Amino acid sequence: MGTSVNVTTTHPADAPRVAEIGKYRILTDPPRADLVALVGVAAQVARVPMATINLITDQEQHQVATHGFDASVCRREDSMCHVVLHEGAPVVVPDATKDPRFRDNPFVTGVIGDIRFYAAHQLVTPEGIVIGTLCVFDNEPRTIAPAQAQALQALAERVVDLLELELRTRELSTSLHELQRTQSELERSNEQLAAFAGQVSHDLRNPLTAVSLSLKMIGEDLGGGPEQLEFLVTRAIGGAERMQSLIDDLLAFARVGGELQRVQVDLAAVLADVRDDLATALDGATVVTGDLPTVTGDPVQLRAVLQNLVANAAKFTRRGEPAHIEVDGTRLGDRWRIEVCDRGPGIPEDQQERVFQPLARVNDDVDGSGIGLTTCRRIVEAHGGRIGLTNSPSGGTCAWFELPL
């Protein structure tokens, strides 16, 4: 018996084809029932006893699904389908012994098989890469009708569809798993953040309360004491109260944006409640209210957003002028946009994004912790929306947020 010399020639399409086949993971998995069923249909359509799906790498031909015989792997140079892989059209051969491309092929000469009738339809991926063929054959010469050839072409396209469907399903499953893992990690991180903020708040509140009470008692005992000492005590009490406010804001920031209650929220009614709560801060202010929509969201957290924005508008005023605040809602496609505009000194454009960072402040002369807008952004984004600042027509600032319909 002579010695066989394995001579493999390369083709420019080998590398991308091998990559595409690897993407489908079909060479390493057991034969798929859907592909086996499909080649059975192909054999029935062509009225032949045998059919197969051949995938061809740079070295081998893999029969990944067969009908009428057992699947096997052979050298690429022994493959009949390798010869016509890049023909650009289906190939139908009534008698392979009379075709110069195949008459010396081992699948025809009897070395591997005795194929006579042979038809191959290329498997073309959505990227335009030919990875193999849907092949039907018989040991007897025959022909097929044009309608049969068209049906086989449609079946070849369905082979690729099944491969793509399995690939996309696997990718979707992986993405879903990653999303679930990320969500679990985010929930764990939020729980730790809330627990940390709660512990810090608890640890700071007790000594802070003691300091504040002691200072107040000292202030009361001083009565009409030295003016300078009374001023220092009053200043210390104010600092303690501001620290208490900062602790409360930090705790609120840690808790928002997690599990949301999804109900219908009438923002007009929410604004009315906010105005009642801010009655002192809004004393002397003009508040103009437009049409506010009913949105889907968490009523407590959306109220916190409106309260922060209205309170900010009340604080930032021009020297010697009362606050003038305009609150309105507008529908923009699939979103509601809510604006709270003031006539204050305004915020420079290069600072309008920075103020949403934790502890960021534009004007140190105005009381505040620098946490309010950060908390608002976290709430709005948890609702699937976005928030920002723009210049108002009057030269002040418009704080806006958008929520999905």
Summary of the structure (lengths in Angstrom):
residues: 405
radius of gyration: 37.6
end to end distance: 78.7
largest distance: 121.9
contacts: 1206
relative contact order: 0.07
helix: 47%
strand: 20%
